[in-house]
Amino acid sequence: MDAVEIRSLEINHYPVAGVDEVGRGALFGEVVAAAVILPVDRLHELEELGVTDSKKLSASRRNQLDLVIREVAIACEIGIASALEIDNTNILAASLLAMERAIAKLSIQPQLCLIDGNQKLRFQLIKPMLQTTVIKGDSLSISIAAASIVAKVWRDRRMVELAEIYSGYDIATNKGYGTVKHRQAIAQLGYSDLHRKTFKVK
């Protein structure tokens, strides 16, 4: 599926929710998902502004685009799954759960959910609905890209806040990911209650 086919889905199945998660590979903190419904007549404008995969953007640009997306979006929500939920299930199940939580909070029921990746939702929290998985969706769909930006900005801010409580792990800098400094801190200080115990630290 290419970008043209996805844009057709976004137009023909409106309202469409783009859904993406961030924090899947981290050692610390929640996995965070966003669900975003954008007006069809603003998709091209957002594309022109540079809405794309959050990983391709600087932190300052993500913050700028997050404001624009939230202003333009018809509906925009965050869902999370905790480190404990990740440990009690697995990161895939927790990521899909966070996505469903974000969709469940939307004020508008989408006709279609565009899910980044290759794993469909399991409908634990919401009634079954039409869904399409899109590999590398955050580079092909403006709706998914918008969700990737919103989720990334929200989680990064959350990590900065938590860094003040969980000092010593350099969370404000590494955002919970397994940098050398972070892994060394775990070796010295041990796990905090927000670390994912099922992730092996080598």
PyMOL CGO cylinders between C-alpha atoms (Angstrom):
from pymol import cmd
from pymol.cgo import CYLINDER

trace = [
    CYLINDER, 0.00, 0.00, 0.00, 1.43, 3.36, -1.00, 0.3, 1, 1, 1, 1, 1, 1,
    CYLINDER, 1.43, 3.36, -1.00, 0.75, 6.93, 0.11, 0.3, 1, 1, 1, 1, 1, 1,
    CYLINDER, 0.75, 6.93, 0.11, -1.81, 7.53, -2.67, 0.3, 1, 1, 1, 1, 1, 1,
    CYLINDER, -1.81, 7.53, -2.67, -3.86, 4.48, -1.68, 0.3, 1, 1, 1, 1, 1, 1,
    CYLINDER, -3.86, 4.48, -1.68, -3.72, 5.50, 1.97, 0.3, 1, 1, 1, 1, 1, 1,
    CYLINDER, -3.72, 5.50, 1.97, -4.85, 9.06, 1.18, 0.3, 1, 1, 1, 1, 1, 1,
    CYLINDER, -4.85, 9.06, 1.18, -7.80, 7.54, -0.67, 0.3, 1, 1, 1, 1, 1, 1,
    CYLINDER, -7.80, 7.54, -0.67, -8.69, 5.56, 2.46, 0.3, 1, 1, 1, 1, 1, 1,
    CYLINDER, -8.69, 5.56, 2.46, -8.42, 8.69, 4.59, 0.3, 1, 1, 1, 1, 1, 1,
    CYLINDER, -8.42, 8.69, 4.59, -10.83, 10.50, 2.28, 0.3, 1, 1, 1, 1, 1, 1,
    CYLINDER, -10.83, 10.50, 2.28, -13.30, 7.72, 1.47, 0.3, 1, 1, 1, 1, 1, 1,
    CYLINDER, -13.30, 7.72, 1.47, -13.71, 6.35, 5.00, 0.3, 1, 1, 1, 1, 1, 1,
    CYLINDER, -13.71, 6.35, 5.00, -13.84, 9.66, 6.85, 0.3, 1, 1, 1, 1, 1, 1,
    CYLINDER, -13.84, 9.66, 6.85, -13.63, 10.06, 9.80, 0.3, 1, 1, 1, 1, 1, 1,
    CYLINDER, -13.63, 10.06, 9.80, -10.38, 8.10, 9.97, 0.3, 1, 1, 1, 1, 1, 1,
    CYLINDER, -10.38, 8.10, 9.97, -8.21, 7.78, 13.07, 0.3, 1, 1, 1, 1, 1, 1,
    CYLINDER, -8.21, 7.78, 13.07, -4.46, 7.53, 12.61, 0.3, 1, 1, 1, 1, 1, 1,
    CYLINDER, -4.46, 7.53, 12.61, -2.96, 5.51, 15.46, 0.3, 1, 1, 1, 1, 1, 1,
    CYLINDER, -2.96, 5.51, 15.46, 0.67, 5.11, 16.49, 0.3, 1, 1, 1, 1, 1, 1,
    CYLINDER, 0.67, 5.11, 16.49, 2.69, 4.33, 19.60, 0.3, 1, 1, 1, 1, 1, 1,
    CYLINDER, 2.69, 4.33, 19.60, 6.02, 5.39, 21.05, 0.3, 1, 1, 1, 1, 1, 1,
    CYLINDER, 6.02, 5.39, 21.05, 8.23, 3.97, 23.77, 0.3, 1, 1, 1, 1, 1, 1,
    CYLINDER, 8.23, 3.97, 23.77, 7.99, 0.37, 22.69, 0.3, 1, 1, 1, 1, 1, 1,
    CYLINDER, 7.99, 0.37, 22.69, 11.74, -0.20, 22.94, 0.3, 1, 1, 1, 1, 1, 1,
    CYLINDER, 11.74, -0.20, 22.94, 12.33, 1.74, 26.15, 0.3, 1, 1, 1, 1, 1, 1,
    CYLINDER, 12.33, 1.74, 26.15, 13.49, 0.24, 29.44, 0.3, 1, 1, 1, 1, 1, 1,
    CYLINDER, 13.49, 0.24, 29.44, 11.59, 2.72, 31.60, 0.3, 1, 1, 1, 1, 1, 1,
    CYLINDER, 11.59, 2.72, 31.60, 8.07, 4.10, 31.73, 0.3, 1, 1, 1, 1, 1, 1,
    CYLINDER, 8.07, 4.10, 31.73, 4.84, 3.63, 29.86, 0.3, 1, 1, 1, 1, 1, 1,
    CYLINDER, 4.84, 3.63, 29.86, 4.26, 2.83, 26.24, 0.3, 1, 1, 1, 1, 1, 1,
    CYLINDER, 4.26, 2.83, 26.24, 2.20, 5.71, 24.85, 0.3, 1, 1, 1, 1, 1, 1,
    CYLINDER, 2.20, 5.71, 24.85, -0.21, 5.74, 21.91, 0.3, 1, 1, 1, 1, 1, 1,
    CYLINDER, -0.21, 5.74, 21.91, -2.06, 8.55, 20.19, 0.3, 1, 1, 1, 1, 1, 1,
    CYLINDER, -2.06, 8.55, 20.19, -5.21, 8.45, 18.06, 0.3, 1, 1, 1, 1, 1, 1,
    CYLINDER, -5.21, 8.45, 18.06, -5.81, 11.47, 15.83, 0.3, 1, 1, 1, 1, 1, 1,
    CYLINDER, -5.81, 11.47, 15.83, -8.70, 12.31, 13.52, 0.3, 1, 1, 1, 1, 1, 1,
    CYLINDER, -8.70, 12.31, 13.52, -7.83, 15.04, 11.02, 0.3, 1, 1, 1, 1, 1, 1,
    CYLINDER, -7.83, 15.04, 11.02, -10.20, 16.95, 8.73, 0.3, 1, 1, 1, 1, 1, 1,
    CYLINDER, -10.20, 16.95, 8.73, -9.81, 15.71, 5.16, 0.3, 1, 1, 1, 1, 1, 1,
    CYLINDER, -9.81, 15.71, 5.16, -9.50, 19.23, 3.76, 0.3, 1, 1, 1, 1, 1, 1,
    CYLINDER, -9.50, 19.23, 3.76, -6.43, 19.92, 5.94, 0.3, 1, 1, 1, 1, 1, 1,
    CYLINDER, -6.43, 19.92, 5.94, -4.39, 16.81, 5.09, 0.3, 1, 1, 1, 1, 1, 1,
    CYLINDER, -4.39, 16.81, 5.09, -2.46, 18.44, 2.24, 0.3, 1, 1, 1, 1, 1, 1,
    CYLINDER, -2.46, 18.44, 2.24, -1.80, 21.52, 4.35, 0.3, 1, 1, 1, 1, 1, 1,
    CYLINDER, -1.80, 21.52, 4.35, -0.36, 19.42, 7.16, 0.3, 1, 1, 1, 1, 1, 1,
    CYLINDER, -0.36, 19.42, 7.16, 1.77, 17.52, 4.67, 0.3, 1, 1, 1, 1, 1, 1,
    CYLINDER, 1.77, 17.52, 4.67, 3.11, 20.81, 3.32, 0.3, 1, 1, 1, 1, 1, 1,
    CYLINDER, 3.11, 20.81, 3.32, 3.92, 21.92, 6.87, 0.3, 1, 1, 1, 1, 1, 1,
    CYLINDER, 3.92, 21.92, 6.87, 6.13, 18.85, 7.27, 0.3, 1, 1, 1, 1, 1, 1,
    CYLINDER, 6.13, 18.85, 7.27, 4.00, 16.43, 9.27, 0.3, 1, 1, 1, 1, 1, 1,
    CYLINDER, 4.00, 16.43, 9.27, 5.82, 13.12, 8.92, 0.3, 1, 1, 1, 1, 1, 1,
    CYLINDER, 5.82, 13.12, 8.92, 7.35, 10.31, 10.98, 0.3, 1, 1, 1, 1, 1, 1,
    CYLINDER, 7.35, 10.31, 10.98, 8.26, 11.85, 14.34, 0.3, 1, 1, 1, 1, 1, 1,
    CYLINDER, 8.26, 11.85, 14.34, 11.67, 10.15, 14.26, 0.3, 1, 1, 1, 1, 1, 1,
    CYLINDER, 11.67, 10.15, 14.26, 12.60, 12.26, 11.23, 0.3, 1, 1, 1, 1, 1, 1,
    CYLINDER, 12.60, 12.26, 11.23, 11.94, 15.54, 13.07, 0.3, 1, 1, 1, 1, 1, 1,
    CYLINDER, 11.94, 15.54, 13.07, 13.91, 17.50, 15.62, 0.3, 1, 1, 1, 1, 1, 1,
    CYLINDER, 13.91, 17.50, 15.62, 12.43, 17.89, 19.10, 0.3, 1, 1, 1, 1, 1, 1,
    CYLINDER, 12.43, 17.89, 19.10, 11.69, 21.59, 18.50, 0.3, 1, 1, 1, 1, 1, 1,
    CYLINDER, 11.69, 21.59, 18.50, 9.95, 20.86, 15.20, 0.3, 1, 1, 1, 1, 1, 1,
    CYLINDER, 9.95, 20.86, 15.20, 7.89, 18.08, 16.79, 0.3, 1, 1, 1, 1, 1, 1,
    CYLINDER, 7.89, 18.08, 16.79, 6.77, 20.49, 19.49, 0.3, 1, 1, 1, 1, 1, 1,
    CYLINDER, 6.77, 20.49, 19.49, 5.74, 23.06, 16.87, 0.3, 1, 1, 1, 1, 1, 1,
    CYLINDER, 5.74, 23.06, 16.87, 3.83, 20.54, 14.81, 0.3, 1, 1, 1, 1, 1, 1,
    CYLINDER, 3.83, 20.54, 14.81, 2.18, 19.05, 17.91, 0.3, 1, 1, 1, 1, 1, 1,
    CYLINDER, 2.18, 19.05, 17.91, 0.55, 22.43, 18.55, 0.3, 1, 1, 1, 1, 1, 1,
    CYLINDER, 0.55, 22.43, 18.55, -0.65, 22.67, 14.95, 0.3, 1, 1, 1, 1, 1, 1,
    CYLINDER, -0.65, 22.67, 14.95, -2.00, 19.11, 14.92, 0.3, 1, 1, 1, 1, 1, 1,
    CYLINDER, -2.00, 19.11, 14.92, -3.89, 19.60, 18.18, 0.3, 1, 1, 1, 1, 1, 1,
    CYLINDER, -3.89, 19.60, 18.18, -5.40, 22.85, 16.85, 0.3, 1, 1, 1, 1, 1, 1,
    CYLINDER, -5.40, 22.85, 16.85, -6.43, 21.32, 13.52, 0.3, 1, 1, 1, 1, 1, 1,
    CYLINDER, -6.43, 21.32, 13.52, -7.54, 17.86, 14.71, 0.3, 1, 1, 1, 1, 1, 1,
    CYLINDER, -7.54, 17.86, 14.71, -11.21, 17.05, 15.09, 0.3, 1, 1, 1, 1, 1, 1,
    CYLINDER, -11.21, 17.05, 15.09, -10.26, 14.62, 17.84, 0.3, 1, 1, 1, 1, 1, 1,
    CYLINDER, -10.26, 14.62, 17.84, -6.93, 13.77, 19.45, 0.3, 1, 1, 1, 1, 1, 1,
    CYLINDER, -6.93, 13.77, 19.45, -6.35, 11.49, 22.44, 0.3, 1, 1, 1, 1, 1, 1,
    CYLINDER, -6.35, 11.49, 22.44, -3.57, 9.70, 24.31, 0.3, 1, 1, 1, 1, 1, 1,
    CYLINDER, -3.57, 9.70, 24.31, -3.64, 6.15, 25.68, 0.3, 1, 1, 1, 1, 1, 1,
    CYLINDER, -3.64, 6.15, 25.68, -0.99, 4.51, 27.84, 0.3, 1, 1, 1, 1, 1, 1,
    CYLINDER, -0.99, 4.51, 27.84, -0.04, 1.11, 29.18, 0.3, 1, 1, 1, 1, 1, 1,
    CYLINDER, -0.04, 1.11, 29.18, 2.12, 1.02, 32.29, 0.3, 1, 1, 1, 1, 1, 1,
    CYLINDER, 2.12, 1.02, 32.29, 5.46, -0.67, 32.84, 0.3, 1, 1, 1, 1, 1, 1,
    CYLINDER, 5.46, -0.67, 32.84, 3.66, -3.17, 35.11, 0.3, 1, 1, 1, 1, 1, 1,
    CYLINDER, 3.66, -3.17, 35.11, 1.17, -3.99, 32.35, 0.3, 1, 1, 1, 1, 1, 1,
    CYLINDER, 1.17, -3.99, 32.35, 4.07, -4.45, 29.93, 0.3, 1, 1, 1, 1, 1, 1,
    CYLINDER, 4.07, -4.45, 29.93, 5.72, -6.87, 32.36, 0.3, 1, 1, 1, 1, 1, 1,
    CYLINDER, 5.72, -6.87, 32.36, 2.49, -8.73, 33.08, 0.3, 1, 1, 1, 1, 1, 1,
    CYLINDER, 2.49, -8.73, 33.08, 1.67, -9.27, 29.39, 0.3, 1, 1, 1, 1, 1, 1,
    CYLINDER, 1.67, -9.27, 29.39, 4.28, -8.32, 26.80, 0.3, 1, 1, 1, 1, 1, 1,
    CYLINDER, 4.28, -8.32, 26.80, 5.23, -5.17, 24.96, 0.3, 1, 1, 1, 1, 1, 1,
    CYLINDER, 5.23, -5.17, 24.96, 3.16, -5.98, 21.87, 0.3, 1, 1, 1, 1, 1, 1,
    CYLINDER, 3.16, -5.98, 21.87, -0.02, -6.62, 23.84, 0.3, 1, 1, 1, 1, 1, 1,
    CYLINDER, -0.02, -6.62, 23.84, 0.59, -3.50, 25.94, 0.3, 1, 1, 1, 1, 1, 1,
    CYLINDER, 0.59, -3.50, 25.94, 1.19, -1.38, 22.83, 0.3, 1, 1, 1, 1, 1, 1,
    CYLINDER, 1.19, -1.38, 22.83, -2.08, -2.55, 21.26, 0.3, 1, 1, 1, 1, 1, 1,
    CYLINDER, -2.08, -2.55, 21.26, -3.88, -1.92, 24.57, 0.3, 1, 1, 1, 1, 1, 1,
    CYLINDER, -3.88, -1.92, 24.57, -2.53, 1.65, 24.68, 0.3, 1, 1, 1, 1, 1, 1,
    CYLINDER, -2.53, 1.65, 24.68, -3.79, 2.17, 21.13, 0.3, 1, 1, 1, 1, 1, 1,
    CYLINDER, -3.79, 2.17, 21.13, -7.27, 0.94, 22.04, 0.3, 1, 1, 1, 1, 1, 1,
    CYLINDER, -7.27, 0.94, 22.04, -7.32, 3.20, 25.08, 0.3, 1, 1, 1, 1, 1, 1,
    CYLINDER, -7.32, 3.20, 25.08, -6.52, 6.20, 22.89, 0.3, 1, 1, 1, 1, 1, 1,
    CYLINDER, -6.52, 6.20, 22.89, -9.24, 5.29, 20.38, 0.3, 1, 1, 1, 1, 1, 1,
    CYLINDER, -9.24, 5.29, 20.38, -11.78, 4.67, 23.16, 0.3, 1, 1, 1, 1, 1, 1,
    CYLINDER, -11.78, 4.67, 23.16, -11.29, 8.23, 24.42, 0.3, 1, 1, 1, 1, 1, 1,
    CYLINDER, -11.29, 8.23, 24.42, -12.00, 9.86, 21.04, 0.3, 1, 1, 1, 1, 1, 1,
    CYLINDER, -12.00, 9.86, 21.04, -15.06, 12.09, 21.06, 0.3, 1, 1, 1, 1, 1, 1,
    CYLINDER, -15.06, 12.09, 21.06, -15.89, 10.94, 17.52, 0.3, 1, 1, 1, 1, 1, 1,
    CYLINDER, -15.89, 10.94, 17.52, -16.19, 7.31, 16.50, 0.3, 1, 1, 1, 1, 1, 1,
    CYLINDER, -16.19, 7.31, 16.50, -13.90, 6.67, 13.52, 0.3, 1, 1, 1, 1, 1, 1,
    CYLINDER, -13.90, 6.67, 13.52, -15.14, 4.67, 10.55, 0.3, 1, 1, 1, 1, 1, 1,
    CYLINDER, -15.14, 4.67, 10.55, -11.62, 3.35, 10.01, 0.3, 1, 1, 1, 1, 1, 1,
    CYLINDER, -11.62, 3.35, 10.01, -8.48, 3.10, 12.10, 0.3, 1, 1, 1, 1, 1, 1,
    CYLINDER, -8.48, 3.10, 12.10, -5.13, 3.24, 10.33, 0.3, 1, 1, 1, 1, 1, 1,
    CYLINDER, -5.13, 3.24, 10.33, -2.71, 1.37, 12.60, 0.3, 1, 1, 1, 1, 1, 1,
    CYLINDER, -2.71, 1.37, 12.60, 1.03, 1.82, 12.25, 0.3, 1, 1, 1, 1, 1, 1,
    CYLINDER, 1.03, 1.82, 12.25, 2.83, -1.51, 11.88, 0.3, 1, 1, 1, 1, 1, 1,
    CYLINDER, 2.83, -1.51, 11.88, 1.59, -4.98, 11.00, 0.3, 1, 1, 1, 1, 1, 1,
    CYLINDER, 1.59, -4.98, 11.00, -0.41, -5.93, 14.11, 0.3, 1, 1, 1, 1, 1, 1,
    CYLINDER, -0.41, -5.93, 14.11, -4.16, -5.40, 14.26, 0.3, 1, 1, 1, 1, 1, 1,
    CYLINDER, -4.16, -5.40, 14.26, -6.01, -4.34, 17.39, 0.3, 1, 1, 1, 1, 1, 1,
    CYLINDER, -6.01, -4.34, 17.39, -7.50, -7.14, 19.46, 0.3, 1, 1, 1, 1, 1, 1,
    CYLINDER, -7.50, -7.14, 19.46, -10.63, -5.21, 20.50, 0.3, 1, 1, 1, 1, 1, 1,
    CYLINDER, -10.63, -5.21, 20.50, -10.39, -5.70, 24.23, 0.3, 1, 1, 1, 1, 1, 1,
    CYLINDER, -10.39, -5.70, 24.23, -11.85, -2.29, 25.09, 0.3, 1, 1, 1, 1, 1, 1,
    CYLINDER, -11.85, -2.29, 25.09, -13.70, -1.04, 22.03, 0.3, 1, 1, 1, 1, 1, 1,
    CYLINDER, -13.70, -1.04, 22.03, -16.25, -2.57, 19.72, 0.3, 1, 1, 1, 1, 1, 1,
    CYLINDER, -16.25, -2.57, 19.72, -14.80, -4.12, 16.57, 0.3, 1, 1, 1, 1, 1, 1,
    CYLINDER, -14.80, -4.12, 16.57, -14.30, -1.61, 13.78, 0.3, 1, 1, 1, 1, 1, 1,
    CYLINDER, -14.30, -1.61, 13.78, -12.70, -1.46, 10.38, 0.3, 1, 1, 1, 1, 1, 1,
    CYLINDER, -12.70, -1.46, 10.38, -8.93, -1.29, 10.68, 0.3, 1, 1, 1, 1, 1, 1,
    CYLINDER, -8.93, -1.29, 10.68, -6.00, -1.31, 8.29, 0.3, 1, 1, 1, 1, 1, 1,
    CYLINDER, -6.00, -1.31, 8.29, -2.41, -1.91, 9.33, 0.3, 1, 1, 1, 1, 1, 1,
    CYLINDER, -2.41, -1.91, 9.33, 0.21, 0.11, 7.48, 0.3, 1, 1, 1, 1, 1, 1,
    CYLINDER, 0.21, 0.11, 7.48, 3.89, -0.85, 7.66, 0.3, 1, 1, 1, 1, 1, 1,
    CYLINDER, 3.89, -0.85, 7.66, 5.94, 2.34, 7.99, 0.3, 1, 1, 1, 1, 1, 1,
    CYLINDER, 5.94, 2.34, 7.99, 2.61, 4.12, 8.23, 0.3, 1, 1, 1, 1, 1, 1,
    CYLINDER, 2.61, 4.12, 8.23, 4.13, 7.16, 9.91, 0.3, 1, 1, 1, 1, 1, 1,
    CYLINDER, 4.13, 7.16, 9.91, 5.93, 7.85, 6.62, 0.3, 1, 1, 1, 1, 1, 1,
    CYLINDER, 5.93, 7.85, 6.62, 2.95, 7.07, 4.36, 0.3, 1, 1, 1, 1, 1, 1,
    CYLINDER, 2.95, 7.07, 4.36, -0.11, 8.45, 6.18, 0.3, 1, 1, 1, 1, 1, 1,
    CYLINDER, -0.11, 8.45, 6.18, -0.52, 12.01, 7.45, 0.3, 1, 1, 1, 1, 1, 1,
    CYLINDER, -0.52, 12.01, 7.45, -3.00, 10.75, 10.05, 0.3, 1, 1, 1, 1, 1, 1,
    CYLINDER, -3.00, 10.75, 10.05, -0.56, 8.18, 11.42, 0.3, 1, 1, 1, 1, 1, 1,
    CYLINDER, -0.56, 8.18, 11.42, 2.33, 10.66, 11.22, 0.3, 1, 1, 1, 1, 1, 1,
    CYLINDER, 2.33, 10.66, 11.22, 0.29, 13.15, 13.24, 0.3, 1, 1, 1, 1, 1, 1,
    CYLINDER, 0.29, 13.15, 13.24, -0.36, 10.46, 15.85, 0.3, 1, 1, 1, 1, 1, 1,
    CYLINDER, -0.36, 10.46, 15.85, 3.35, 9.62, 15.98, 0.3, 1, 1, 1, 1, 1, 1,
    CYLINDER, 3.35, 9.62, 15.98, 4.20, 13.26, 16.68, 0.3, 1, 1, 1, 1, 1, 1,
    CYLINDER, 4.20, 13.26, 16.68, 1.52, 13.72, 19.34, 0.3, 1, 1, 1, 1, 1, 1,
    CYLINDER, 1.52, 13.72, 19.34, 2.52, 10.50, 21.11, 0.3, 1, 1, 1, 1, 1, 1,
    CYLINDER, 2.52, 10.50, 21.11, 6.24, 11.31, 20.99, 0.3, 1, 1, 1, 1, 1, 1,
    CYLINDER, 6.24, 11.31, 20.99, 5.82, 14.86, 22.33, 0.3, 1, 1, 1, 1, 1, 1,
    CYLINDER, 5.82, 14.86, 22.33, 3.51, 13.70, 25.12, 0.3, 1, 1, 1, 1, 1, 1,
    CYLINDER, 3.51, 13.70, 25.12, 5.82, 10.87, 26.20, 0.3, 1, 1, 1, 1, 1, 1,
    CYLINDER, 5.82, 10.87, 26.20, 8.98, 12.99, 26.05, 0.3, 1, 1, 1, 1, 1, 1,
    CYLINDER, 8.98, 12.99, 26.05, 7.37, 15.58, 28.33, 0.3, 1, 1, 1, 1, 1, 1,
    CYLINDER, 7.37, 15.58, 28.33, 6.28, 12.82, 30.68, 0.3, 1, 1, 1, 1, 1, 1,
    CYLINDER, 6.28, 12.82, 30.68, 9.85, 11.49, 30.83, 0.3, 1, 1, 1, 1, 1, 1,
    CYLINDER, 9.85, 11.49, 30.83, 11.23, 14.94, 31.69, 0.3, 1, 1, 1, 1, 1, 1,
    CYLINDER, 11.23, 14.94, 31.69, 8.70, 15.18, 34.53, 0.3, 1, 1, 1, 1, 1, 1,
    CYLINDER, 8.70, 15.18, 34.53, 9.55, 11.71, 35.83, 0.3, 1, 1, 1, 1, 1, 1,
    CYLINDER, 9.55, 11.71, 35.83, 13.28, 12.44, 35.65, 0.3, 1, 1, 1, 1, 1, 1,
    CYLINDER, 13.28, 12.44, 35.65, 12.86, 14.82, 38.57, 0.3, 1, 1, 1, 1, 1, 1,
    CYLINDER, 12.86, 14.82, 38.57, 11.45, 11.99, 40.69, 0.3, 1, 1, 1, 1, 1, 1,
    CYLINDER, 11.45, 11.99, 40.69, 13.62, 9.15, 39.38, 0.3, 1, 1, 1, 1, 1, 1,
    CYLINDER, 13.62, 9.15, 39.38, 16.98, 10.88, 39.47, 0.3, 1, 1, 1, 1, 1, 1,
    CYLINDER, 16.98, 10.88, 39.47, 20.19, 9.11, 38.63, 0.3, 1, 1, 1, 1, 1, 1,
    CYLINDER, 20.19, 9.11, 38.63, 19.00, 7.35, 35.49, 0.3, 1, 1, 1, 1, 1, 1,
    CYLINDER, 19.00, 7.35, 35.49, 19.41, 10.31, 33.08, 0.3, 1, 1, 1, 1, 1, 1,
    CYLINDER, 19.41, 10.31, 33.08, 15.77, 9.90, 32.04, 0.3, 1, 1, 1, 1, 1, 1,
    CYLINDER, 15.77, 9.90, 32.04, 15.41, 13.52, 30.88, 0.3, 1, 1, 1, 1, 1, 1,
    CYLINDER, 15.41, 13.52, 30.88, 18.07, 12.85, 28.26, 0.3, 1, 1, 1, 1, 1, 1,
    CYLINDER, 18.07, 12.85, 28.26, 17.50, 9.21, 27.27, 0.3, 1, 1, 1, 1, 1, 1,
    CYLINDER, 17.50, 9.21, 27.27, 13.68, 9.34, 27.57, 0.3, 1, 1, 1, 1, 1, 1,
    CYLINDER, 13.68, 9.34, 27.57, 13.76, 5.88, 29.13, 0.3, 1, 1, 1, 1, 1, 1,
    CYLINDER, 13.76, 5.88, 29.13, 15.68, 4.17, 26.36, 0.3, 1, 1, 1, 1, 1, 1,
    CYLINDER, 15.68, 4.17, 26.36, 18.66, 1.91, 27.03, 0.3, 1, 1, 1, 1, 1, 1,
    CYLINDER, 18.66, 1.91, 27.03, 21.63, 4.19, 26.55, 0.3, 1, 1, 1, 1, 1, 1,
    CYLINDER, 21.63, 4.19, 26.55, 24.98, 3.19, 28.01, 0.3, 1, 1, 1, 1, 1, 1,
    CYLINDER, 24.98, 3.19, 28.01, 24.58, 5.71, 30.82, 0.3, 1, 1, 1, 1, 1, 1,
    CYLINDER, 24.58, 5.71, 30.82, 21.08, 4.44, 31.60, 0.3, 1, 1, 1, 1, 1, 1,
    CYLINDER, 21.08, 4.44, 31.60, 22.20, 0.80, 31.69, 0.3, 1, 1, 1, 1, 1, 1,
    CYLINDER, 22.20, 0.80, 31.69, 25.14, 1.69, 33.93, 0.3, 1, 1, 1, 1, 1, 1,
    CYLINDER, 25.14, 1.69, 33.93, 22.77, 3.49, 36.30, 0.3, 1, 1, 1, 1, 1, 1,
    CYLINDER, 22.77, 3.49, 36.30, 20.52, 0.44, 36.49, 0.3, 1, 1, 1, 1, 1, 1,
    CYLINDER, 20.52, 0.44, 36.49, 23.56, -1.71, 37.31, 0.3, 1, 1, 1, 1, 1, 1,
    CYLINDER, 23.56, -1.71, 37.31, 24.50, 0.69, 40.13, 0.3, 1, 1, 1, 1, 1, 1,
    CYLINDER, 24.50, 0.69, 40.13, 21.09, 1.71, 41.47, 0.3, 1, 1, 1, 1, 1, 1,
    CYLINDER, 21.09, 1.71, 41.47, 18.92, -1.22, 40.51, 0.3, 1, 1, 1, 1, 1, 1,
    CYLINDER, 18.92, -1.22, 40.51, 15.50, -1.02, 38.89, 0.3, 1, 1, 1, 1, 1, 1,
    CYLINDER, 15.50, -1.02, 38.89, 12.98, 1.62, 39.88, 0.3, 1, 1, 1, 1, 1, 1,
    CYLINDER, 12.98, 1.62, 39.88, 9.28, 0.77, 40.10, 0.3, 1, 1, 1, 1, 1, 1,
    CYLINDER, 9.28, 0.77, 40.10, 8.80, 2.23, 36.62, 0.3, 1, 1, 1, 1, 1, 1,
    CYLINDER, 8.80, 2.23, 36.62, 11.45, 0.12, 34.94, 0.3, 1, 1, 1, 1, 1, 1,
    CYLINDER, 11.45, 0.12, 34.94, 10.32, -2.79, 32.79, 0.3, 1, 1, 1, 1, 1, 1,
    CYLINDER, 10.32, -2.79, 32.79, 11.69, -5.80, 34.60, 0.3, 1, 1, 1, 1, 1, 1,
    CYLINDER, 11.69, -5.80, 34.60, 11.13, -8.20, 31.70, 0.3, 1, 1, 1, 1, 1, 1,
    CYLINDER, 11.13, -8.20, 31.70, 13.51, -6.25, 29.46, 0.3, 1, 1, 1, 1, 1, 1,
    CYLINDER, 13.51, -6.25, 29.46, 17.00, -7.69, 29.77, 0.3, 1, 1, 1, 1, 1, 1,
    CYLINDER, 17.00, -7.69, 29.77, 19.75, -5.18, 30.50, 0.3, 1, 1, 1, 1, 1, 1,
    CYLINDER, 19.75, -5.18, 30.50, 23.03, -6.35, 28.99, 0.3, 1, 1, 1, 1, 1, 1,
]
cmd.load_cgo(trace, "trace")
